[in-house]
Amino acid sequence: MPAHERYDAVIVGGGHNGLVAAAYLARAGRTVLVLERLDTTGGAAVSTRPFAGVDARLSRYSYLVSLLPQKVVRELGLKFTLRKRTVSSYTPAHRDGRATGLLVGGGPDRTRESFERLTGGNAEYSTWEAFYGMTQRVAERVFPTLTEPLPTRDELRRRVDDDAAWQMLFEEPVGAAIEAHFRDDLVRGVVLTDGLIGTFADAHDPSLKQNRCFLYHVIGNGTGDWDVPVGGMGAFTDALADAARSAGAEIVTGHQVTRVETDGREHAEVTYRTAESEGTVAARHVLVGASPRELAGLLGEEPPPPAEGAQLKVNMLLKRLPRLRDPAVDPREAFAGTFHIAEGYQQLAAAYADAAAGRLPAAPPSEIYCHSLTDPTILGPELAEQGHHTLTLFGLHTPAGLFSHDNDAVRDALLASTLAQLDAHLAEPLADCLATDADGRPCIEAKTPLDLERELGLPGGNIFHRDLAFPHTQEGTGRWGVETRHANVLLCGAGAVRGGGVSGIPGHNAAMAVLGH
């Protein structure tokens, strides 16, 4: 139970962003209470042992870190470690009756050789280098603004200082740039995937949802690298909780907030319930890590339009990595980065068209990543010695509406179809490589958008809480992009402007807004 009746700030939700906000405010001398509905902090950035009797601690919902600023790590004194992946991605393919693929990583020479083997020349590799040189320059200029007050659109454009890059990323559908630069269908697909993670859109969607998603996926820390948290995501959020508590923040779990009332200025009351009772605490400010839709419900206001999620999440433990049909790539290389499945450019377009018509994609696209190749500490010593590995899969173009009539049956069908797409590139069935739990069941679990809504409170399973926004001012945004129409109620979660991903940025920005920076 909360120790006091009134706080300077009450934070609704103990996800990573809420913990960042709590740590900053407590370090500034404010009294802070974090109310978390679940039995543990971390939200979607947690590690769990999902398989009975198996000593493997998987990052269950979110997997990698890209957008977390070193500024936040440094200022909060966070004690955790990130490791670089040696390989960025591998995408298998069948060409002219042979198994091949595209490996990005292992050094420029290794990547160039892979491009040449796939495409028969050096042109696509040269274009790749130029294109991602452009995105890196944009990243170096845009990323520092994410922890500053929101720039206007014109200010951000001046900061980018590249009219062609601005046009490609901010003005026209990213599909146009991809098609103008690249010729190979597989290469085009690899580029496009960064615009589709958790985002249901076509390459040419006029809303530019795919552009916003693409931008956030390539600007992290000025490099776009996606790094591995040693010990899993739980190690990161445990470090945040420790930082918040050591600064004086009070964190209570098993406390579900049911109502927020505010005078809009200096006083708010937050009602919560536990398994045993209900209670109310007062606060000068309320920071909400839950979605804007959830916040509207807490305030008794009209909710914003829904923006459903569109992904399948699968966690697996293997006895061994499967052998590949492509003889030129070792499985330890292929699975060390992001392993793309059915993600050619035309395949992605076909999958989107299927899902938009209300059908499961005939060839569902997905991406796989093996945490334990970079960080084996998540495995018990015996599992590591025996050669076990974790795999996490993120499926694309499967919007929540596809599961509404029978979530369990559709989940099973989609999982089977997704794994069949993977098996087409393996020299042995993945099922033969799955470990079993203490009850003899295969170590595999799948989560649909509706599962994520039920377990984490994500509206429609949307991992970003709502559609991402470009990182500049727009109608209704305040100085930091966290403001609501109530001056003392702020968003500190993924639904803020510059939210989404494992970043801590909304938590930092909400704290800065409270502190008057």
C-alpha positions as CSV (number, residue, x, y, z in Angstrom):
1,M,0.0,0.0,0.0
2,P,1.2,3.6,-0.6
3,A,3.0,5.1,2.4
4,H,1.5,8.5,2.0
5,E,-1.8,10.2,1.1
6,R,-0.3,12.8,-1.2
7,Y,2.7,12.9,-3.6
8,D,4.2,15.4,-6.0
9,A,3.8,12.9,-8.8
10,V,1.8,9.7,-9.1
11,I,2.8,7.5,-12.1
12,V,0.3,5.1,-13.6
13,G,2.1,2.1,-14.8
14,G,5.6,0.7,-13.9
15,G,6.7,0.0,-17.5
16,H,10.2,1.2,-18.5
17,N,9.0,4.7,-19.4
18,G,7.2,5.1,-16.1
19,L,10.3,4.0,-14.2
20,V,12.4,6.5,-16.1
21,A,10.1,9.3,-15.2
22,A,10.0,8.1,-11.6
23,A,13.8,8.1,-11.4
24,Y,14.2,11.5,-12.8
25,L,11.6,13.1,-10.6
26,A,12.8,11.4,-7.4
27,R,16.4,12.5,-8.2
28,A,15.0,16.0,-8.5
29,G,13.7,15.8,-4.9
30,R,10.0,15.2,-5.8
31,T,7.9,12.6,-3.9
32,V,6.9,9.9,-6.4
33,L,4.6,7.0,-6.3
34,V,4.4,4.4,-9.1
35,L,1.2,2.3,-9.2
36,E,1.7,-0.9,-11.3
37,R,-1.3,-3.3,-12.1
38,L,0.8,-6.4,-12.6
39,D,2.8,-8.2,-9.9
40,T,6.1,-7.0,-11.3
41,T,7.5,-3.9,-12.9
42,G,8.7,-3.6,-16.5
43,G,5.5,-3.7,-18.6
44,A,6.4,-5.2,-22.0
45,A,10.1,-5.0,-21.3
46,V,10.4,-8.0,-19.0
47,S,12.1,-11.4,-18.8
48,T,10.2,-14.5,-17.8
49,R,10.6,-18.3,-17.7
50,P,7.6,-19.2,-19.9
51,F,8.3,-22.9,-20.2
52,A,7.6,-25.1,-17.1
53,G,10.7,-26.5,-15.5
54,V,13.1,-24.9,-18.0
55,D,15.8,-22.6,-16.9
56,A,15.6,-20.1,-19.8
57,R,14.8,-16.5,-19.0
58,L,13.3,-15.0,-22.3
59,S,12.5,-11.4,-23.1
60,R,8.9,-12.2,-23.6
61,Y,7.4,-9.2,-25.4
62,S,10.1,-6.7,-26.5
63,Y,13.5,-8.0,-27.5
64,L,16.1,-5.4,-28.4
65,V,17.2,-1.8,-27.5
66,S,17.8,0.9,-30.1
67,L,16.2,4.2,-29.1
68,L,17.5,4.4,-25.5
69,P,19.6,7.5,-25.3
70,Q,23.0,7.2,-23.6
71,K,22.1,10.5,-21.9
72,V,19.4,8.6,-19.9
73,V,21.7,5.7,-19.0
74,R,24.4,8.2,-17.9
75,E,22.1,10.6,-16.0
76,L,20.3,7.8,-14.1
77,G,23.5,5.8,-13.5
78,L,21.9,2.7,-14.9
79,K,23.8,-0.5,-14.2
80,F,23.2,-2.8,-17.1
81,T,25.0,-3.8,-20.3
82,L,24.2,-3.7,-24.0
83,R,26.0,-5.8,-26.6
84,K,26.3,-5.2,-30.4
85,R,25.2,-8.0,-32.7
86,T,27.9,-9.2,-35.2
87,V,25.3,-9.6,-37.9
88,S,22.5,-7.1,-38.8
89,S,20.3,-9.4,-40.8
90,Y,20.1,-12.5,-43.0
91,T,17.3,-13.1,-45.6
92,P,17.1,-16.5,-47.2
93,A,15.9,-16.9,-50.8
94,H,15.6,-19.4,-53.7
95,R,17.2,-18.2,-56.9
96,D,17.5,-20.2,-60.1
97,G,16.8,-23.5,-58.3
98,R,19.4,-22.9,-55.6
99,A,19.2,-21.8,-51.9
100,T,20.9,-18.5,-51.3
101,G,20.4,-15.4,-49.3
102,L,21.5,-12.0,-48.2
103,L,23.8,-11.5,-45.2
104,V,24.2,-8.0,-43.9
105,G,27.0,-7.8,-41.4
106,G,30.3,-9.4,-40.5
107,G,32.2,-6.5,-42.0
108,P,31.9,-4.6,-45.4
109,D,33.7,-7.3,-47.3
110,R,31.4,-10.1,-46.1
111,T,28.3,-8.0,-46.8
112,R,29.6,-7.0,-50.3
113,E,30.3,-10.6,-51.2
114,S,26.8,-11.6,-50.1
115,F,25.2,-8.9,-52.2
116,E,27.3,-10.0,-55.2
117,R,26.3,-13.6,-54.7
118,L,22.6,-12.7,-54.5
119,T,22.4,-10.1,-57.3
120,G,25.3,-11.0,-59.6
121,G,26.9,-7.6,-59.3
122,N,28.0,-4.7,-57.1
123,A,25.4,-2.1,-58.0
124,E,22.9,-3.0,-55.2
125,Y,25.6,-3.0,-52.6
126,S,26.8,0.5,-53.6
127,T,23.2,1.7,-53.5
128,W,22.7,0.1,-50.1
129,E,25.8,1.9,-48.7
130,A,24.7,5.2,-50.1
131,F,21.1,4.9,-48.9
132,Y,22.0,3.9,-45.3
133,G,24.7,6.6,-45.3
134,M,21.8,9.0,-45.9
135,T,19.7,7.5,-43.1
136,Q,22.7,7.7,-40.7
137,R,23.2,11.4,-41.4
138,V,19.5,12.0,-40.7
139,A,19.8,9.9,-37.5
140,E,22.8,11.9,-36.3
141,R,20.8,15.1,-36.7
142,V,17.4,14.0,-35.5
143,F,18.1,11.6,-32.6
144,P,19.5,14.3,-30.3
145,T,16.2,16.3,-30.6
146,L,14.2,13.4,-29.1
147,T,15.2,14.5,-25.6
148,E,14.8,18.2,-26.3
149,P,11.6,20.2,-26.5
150,L,9.7,19.4,-29.7
151,P,11.0,21.2,-32.7
152,T,8.6,22.6,-35.2
153,R,8.4,20.9,-38.6
154,D,10.5,23.7,-40.2
155,E,13.1,23.6,-37.4
156,L,13.5,19.8,-37.8
157,R,13.8,20.2,-41.6
158,R,16.6,22.8,-41.1
159,R,18.2,20.4,-38.6
160,V,18.1,17.5,-41.2
161,D,19.6,19.9,-43.8
162,D,19.1,17.5,-46.7
163,D,16.1,18.3,-49.0
164,A,16.3,14.9,-50.8
165,A,16.4,12.9,-47.5
166,W,13.6,15.0,-46.1
167,Q,11.4,14.3,-49.2
168,M,12.1,10.6,-49.0
169,L,11.4,10.2,-45.3
170,F,9.0,12.9,-44.4
171,E,7.1,13.9,-47.5
172,E,6.4,10.9,-49.8
173,P,5.7,7.2,-49.1
174,V,8.9,5.4,-48.4
175,G,8.0,2.9,-51.1
176,A,8.8,5.5,-53.7
177,A,12.3,5.9,-52.4
178,I,12.9,2.2,-52.1
179,E,11.7,1.6,-55.7
180,A,13.8,4.5,-57.0
181,H,17.0,3.3,-55.4
182,F,16.9,-0.5,-55.4
183,R,16.2,-3.0,-58.2
184,D,16.3,-6.4,-56.4
185,D,13.0,-7.5,-54.9
186,L,14.6,-9.1,-51.9
187,V,16.8,-6.1,-51.1
188,R,13.7,-3.9,-51.4
189,G,11.9,-6.0,-48.9
190,V,14.7,-6.0,-46.4
191,V,14.7,-2.2,-46.5
192,L,10.9,-1.9,-46.2
193,T,10.6,-4.1,-43.1
194,D,11.8,-1.3,-40.8
195,G,8.7,0.5,-41.8
196,L,6.3,-2.3,-40.9
197,I,7.3,-3.4,-37.4
198,G,4.0,-3.3,-35.5
199,T,2.6,-1.1,-38.2
200,F,-0.1,-2.3,-40.7
201,A,0.6,-0.3,-43.8
202,D,1.5,-0.7,-47.5
203,A,4.8,0.7,-48.8
204,H,2.8,3.5,-50.6
205,D,0.3,4.2,-47.8
206,P,-0.6,7.9,-48.2
207,S,-0.9,8.3,-44.4
208,L,2.9,7.8,-44.2
209,K,2.5,5.5,-41.2
210,Q,5.2,3.3,-42.7
211,N,7.6,6.3,-42.9
212,R,7.2,7.2,-39.3
213,C,7.9,3.6,-38.3
214,F,10.9,3.5,-40.6
215,L,12.3,6.7,-39.2
216,Y,12.2,5.5,-35.6
217,H,13.8,2.2,-36.6
218,V,16.8,3.8,-38.3
219,I,17.7,6.8,-36.0
220,G,18.4,5.1,-32.7
221,N,21.4,6.7,-31.0
222,G,22.5,8.2,-34.3
223,T,23.3,4.7,-35.7
224,G,20.1,2.7,-35.9
225,D,21.8,-0.2,-34.2
226,W,19.5,-2.6,-32.4
227,D,21.4,-3.9,-29.3
228,V,21.1,-6.9,-27.0
229,P,20.4,-6.3,-23.3
230,V,22.6,-8.7,-21.4
231,G,20.4,-10.7,-19.1
232,G,17.4,-9.9,-21.2
233,M,15.0,-7.0,-21.1
234,G,14.3,-7.7,-17.4
235,A,17.8,-6.8,-16.6
236,F,17.3,-3.4,-18.1
237,T,14.0,-2.7,-16.3
238,D,15.3,-4.1,-13.0
239,A,18.1,-1.5,-13.3
240,L,15.5,1.2,-13.9
241,A,13.5,0.1,-10.9
242,D,16.6,0.1,-8.7
243,A,17.5,3.6,-9.9
244,A,14.0,4.9,-9.1
245,R,13.9,3.3,-5.7
246,S,17.4,4.4,-4.7
247,A,16.5,8.0,-5.6
248,G,13.5,7.7,-3.3
249,A,10.6,6.7,-5.5
250,E,8.0,4.4,-4.0
251,I,6.9,1.6,-6.3
252,V,3.9,-0.7,-5.5
253,T,2.8,-3.6,-7.7
254,G,-0.6,-5.3,-7.8
255,H,-2.3,-1.9,-7.7
256,Q,-4.6,-1.2,-10.7
257,V,-5.6,2.4,-11.2
258,T,-9.3,2.7,-11.9
259,R,-10.0,6.4,-12.0
260,V,-8.1,9.8,-12.3
261,E,-9.8,13.0,-11.3
262,T,-8.1,16.4,-11.8
263,D,-8.8,20.1,-11.4
264,G,-6.6,20.5,-14.4
265,R,-4.1,22.6,-12.5
266,E,-2.6,21.7,-9.1
267,H,-4.6,18.8,-7.7
268,A,-5.5,15.3,-8.9
269,E,-6.8,12.2,-7.2
270,V,-5.9,8.7,-8.3
271,T,-8.1,5.8,-7.3
272,Y,-6.7,2.2,-7.4
273,R,-7.7,-1.2,-6.3
274,T,-5.8,-4.2,-5.1
275,A,-6.9,-7.8,-4.5
276,E,-8.0,-6.8,-1.0
277,S,-9.1,-3.2,-1.1
278,E,-9.5,0.1,-2.8
279,G,-7.8,3.4,-2.1
280,T,-7.1,6.9,-3.3
281,V,-4.0,9.1,-3.3
282,A,-3.6,12.7,-4.2
283,A,-1.0,14.2,-6.4
284,R,0.1,17.5,-7.9
285,H,0.9,15.7,-11.2
286,V,-0.2,12.4,-12.7
287,L,2.0,10.8,-15.3
288,V,0.4,8.0,-17.3
289,G,2.4,5.2,-18.9
290,A,-0.7,3.5,-20.2
291,S,-2.1,4.2,-23.6
292,P,-4.0,7.4,-24.5
293,R,-7.1,5.2,-24.9
294,E,-6.7,3.9,-21.4
295,L,-6.1,7.4,-20.0
296,A,-9.4,8.5,-21.6
297,G,-11.1,5.7,-19.8
298,L,-9.5,6.7,-16.5
299,L,-10.6,10.3,-16.9
300,G,-14.1,9.4,-18.1
301,E,-13.5,11.0,-21.5
302,E,-14.2,10.1,-25.1
303,P,-11.5,7.7,-26.2
304,P,-9.4,8.4,-29.3
305,P,-10.0,6.2,-32.4
306,P,-8.5,2.7,-32.1
307,A,-5.3,1.9,-33.8
308,E,-4.9,-1.8,-33.7
309,G,-1.7,-3.7,-33.6
310,A,-0.6,-6.1,-36.4
311,Q,1.9,-8.6,-35.1
312,L,2.4,-12.1,-34.0
313,K,5.0,-12.7,-31.2
314,V,6.5,-16.2,-30.7
315,N,9.0,-17.4,-28.1
316,M,10.9,-20.6,-28.6
317,L,13.6,-22.6,-26.9
318,L,15.6,-25.0,-29.2
319,K,17.9,-28.0,-28.5
320,R,20.0,-26.7,-31.3
321,L,20.0,-24.2,-34.1
322,P,18.5,-25.7,-37.3
323,R,20.7,-26.3,-40.4
324,L,20.1,-24.0,-43.4
325,R,19.6,-24.9,-47.0
326,D,21.9,-22.1,-48.0
327,P,25.4,-23.7,-47.7
328,A,27.2,-20.4,-47.7
329,V,25.9,-19.2,-44.3
330,D,26.4,-20.8,-40.9
331,P,23.2,-20.9,-38.7
332,R,25.2,-19.1,-36.0
333,E,25.6,-16.2,-38.4
334,A,22.1,-16.3,-39.9
335,F,20.3,-16.2,-36.5
336,A,22.7,-13.8,-34.8
337,G,21.0,-10.9,-36.5
338,T,17.4,-10.5,-37.8
339,F,16.4,-13.5,-39.9
340,H,13.8,-12.3,-42.4
341,I,11.2,-14.8,-43.6
342,A,8.9,-14.2,-46.6
343,E,9.9,-10.5,-46.7
344,G,10.6,-9.9,-50.3
345,Y,9.0,-6.6,-51.5
346,Q,6.3,-8.3,-53.5
347,Q,5.7,-10.9,-50.7
348,L,5.1,-8.0,-48.2
349,A,2.7,-6.3,-50.6
350,A,0.8,-9.6,-51.1
351,A,0.6,-10.2,-47.3
352,Y,-0.7,-6.7,-46.8
353,A,-3.4,-7.2,-49.5
354,D,-4.5,-10.5,-47.9
355,A,-4.8,-9.0,-44.4
356,A,-6.5,-5.8,-45.7
357,A,-9.1,-8.1,-47.3
358,G,-9.7,-9.9,-44.0
359,R,-7.6,-13.0,-44.7
360,L,-4.6,-14.4,-43.0
361,P,-1.6,-13.8,-45.3
362,A,-1.0,-16.8,-47.6
363,A,2.8,-16.4,-46.9
364,P,3.0,-14.6,-43.6
365,P,6.1,-12.5,-43.2
366,S,8.2,-12.6,-40.0
367,E,11.5,-11.9,-38.4
368,I,13.5,-14.1,-36.0
369,Y,16.3,-13.2,-33.6
370,C,18.4,-15.4,-31.4
371,H,19.3,-13.7,-28.1
372,S,21.4,-16.5,-26.7
373,L,24.0,-16.3,-29.5
374,T,25.0,-12.8,-28.4
375,D,24.1,-13.2,-24.7
376,P,24.0,-16.8,-23.3
377,T,23.5,-15.6,-19.8
378,I,19.8,-16.0,-20.1
379,L,20.2,-19.8,-20.3
380,G,20.9,-21.9,-17.2
381,P,24.5,-23.4,-17.3
382,E,23.2,-26.9,-18.3
383,L,21.1,-25.6,-21.2
384,A,24.0,-23.5,-22.4
385,E,26.4,-26.4,-22.2
386,Q,24.0,-28.6,-24.2
387,G,23.8,-26.1,-27.0
388,H,20.3,-24.8,-26.4
389,H,19.3,-21.5,-27.9
390,T,16.3,-19.1,-27.7
391,L,14.4,-17.8,-30.8
392,T,12.0,-15.0,-30.8
393,L,9.8,-14.4,-33.8
394,F,7.9,-11.2,-34.7
395,G,5.2,-11.6,-37.4
396,L,4.0,-8.8,-39.6
397,H,0.8,-7.9,-41.3
398,T,-1.6,-9.7,-38.9
399,P,-3.9,-7.0,-37.6
400,A,-6.0,-7.6,-34.5
401,G,-9.3,-7.8,-36.5
402,L,-8.2,-11.1,-38.1
403,F,-8.3,-12.8,-34.6
404,S,-11.6,-11.3,-33.4
405,H,-13.9,-14.3,-34.3
406,D,-11.7,-17.0,-32.8
407,N,-8.4,-15.9,-31.4
408,D,-7.1,-19.3,-30.4
409,A,-7.9,-21.0,-33.7
410,V,-6.5,-18.2,-35.8
411,R,-3.4,-18.0,-33.7
412,D,-2.7,-21.8,-34.2
413,A,-3.3,-21.5,-38.0
414,L,-1.1,-18.5,-38.3
415,L,1.7,-20.0,-36.3
416,A,1.7,-23.2,-38.4
417,S,1.7,-21.2,-41.6
418,T,4.5,-18.9,-40.3
419,L,6.7,-21.8,-39.3
420,A,6.1,-23.5,-42.7
421,Q,7.6,-20.4,-44.3
422,L,10.6,-20.7,-42.2
423,D,10.9,-24.5,-42.8
424,A,11.1,-23.8,-46.5
425,H,14.6,-22.4,-45.9
426,L,15.8,-25.0,-43.4
427,A,17.5,-28.3,-44.0
428,E,15.5,-29.8,-41.2
429,P,12.1,-29.0,-39.7
430,L,12.2,-26.5,-36.9
431,A,9.9,-28.9,-34.9
432,D,12.7,-31.4,-34.7
433,C,14.9,-28.7,-33.0
434,L,12.4,-27.6,-30.3
435,A,13.2,-28.3,-26.7
436,T,10.5,-29.7,-24.5
437,D,9.4,-28.6,-21.1
438,A,9.1,-30.5,-17.8
439,D,5.7,-31.9,-19.1
440,G,7.1,-33.0,-22.4
441,R,5.5,-30.1,-24.4
442,P,7.4,-28.3,-27.1
443,C,8.9,-25.0,-25.9
444,I,7.0,-22.6,-28.0
445,E,4.4,-19.9,-27.2
446,A,2.6,-17.4,-29.5
447,K,0.9,-14.1,-28.7
448,T,-1.6,-12.3,-31.0
449,P,-2.5,-8.7,-30.8
450,L,-5.6,-9.7,-28.7
451,D,-3.3,-11.7,-26.3
452,L,-1.1,-8.6,-25.9
453,E,-4.2,-6.4,-25.2
454,R,-5.4,-8.8,-22.5
455,E,-2.0,-9.3,-20.9
456,L,-0.4,-5.9,-21.2
457,G,-3.4,-3.5,-21.8
458,L,-2.1,-2.6,-25.2
459,P,-5.1,-1.2,-27.2
460,G,-5.8,-3.7,-30.0
461,G,-2.3,-5.1,-29.2
462,N,-0.7,-2.0,-30.6
463,I,2.9,-2.0,-29.3
464,F,3.1,1.8,-29.9
465,H,-0.3,2.5,-28.1
466,R,-1.4,4.4,-31.2
467,D,0.0,5.4,-34.6
468,L,3.5,6.8,-34.3
469,A,3.9,10.5,-35.0
470,F,6.8,12.4,-36.7
471,P,9.1,13.9,-34.0
472,H,8.0,17.5,-34.5
473,T,5.1,19.7,-33.3
474,Q,1.7,19.1,-34.7
475,E,-1.8,20.2,-33.9
476,G,-2.5,19.8,-30.2
477,T,1.0,18.9,-29.1
478,G,2.7,20.8,-26.3
479,R,6.3,21.7,-25.6
480,W,7.5,18.2,-24.9
481,G,4.9,16.1,-26.8
482,V,3.6,14.5,-23.5
483,E,0.9,17.1,-22.6
484,T,-2.8,16.4,-22.4
485,R,-5.7,18.9,-22.2
486,H,-5.2,18.8,-18.4
487,A,-2.1,20.7,-17.4
488,N,-1.2,18.4,-14.6
489,V,-1.9,15.1,-16.4
490,L,0.9,13.9,-18.8
491,L,1.5,10.9,-21.0
492,C,4.8,9.2,-20.1
493,G,4.4,6.1,-22.2
494,A,4.6,5.0,-25.9
495,G,1.5,7.0,-26.8
496,A,3.4,10.3,-26.4
497,V,4.9,12.0,-29.4
498,R,8.3,10.4,-29.8
499,G,7.0,7.3,-28.1
500,G,7.3,3.7,-29.2
501,G,10.1,1.2,-28.8
502,V,12.3,0.6,-25.8
503,S,13.6,4.1,-25.4
504,G,12.7,5.8,-22.1
505,I,12.3,9.0,-24.1
506,P,8.6,9.6,-23.2
507,G,9.5,9.0,-19.5
508,H,12.4,11.5,-19.7
509,N,10.3,14.1,-21.5
510,A,7.4,13.8,-19.1
511,A,9.7,14.3,-16.2
512,M,11.2,17.4,-17.9
513,A,7.8,18.8,-18.4
514,V,6.9,18.4,-14.7
515,L,10.3,20.0,-13.7
516,G,9.6,23.0,-16.0
517,H,12.5,22.4,-18.3
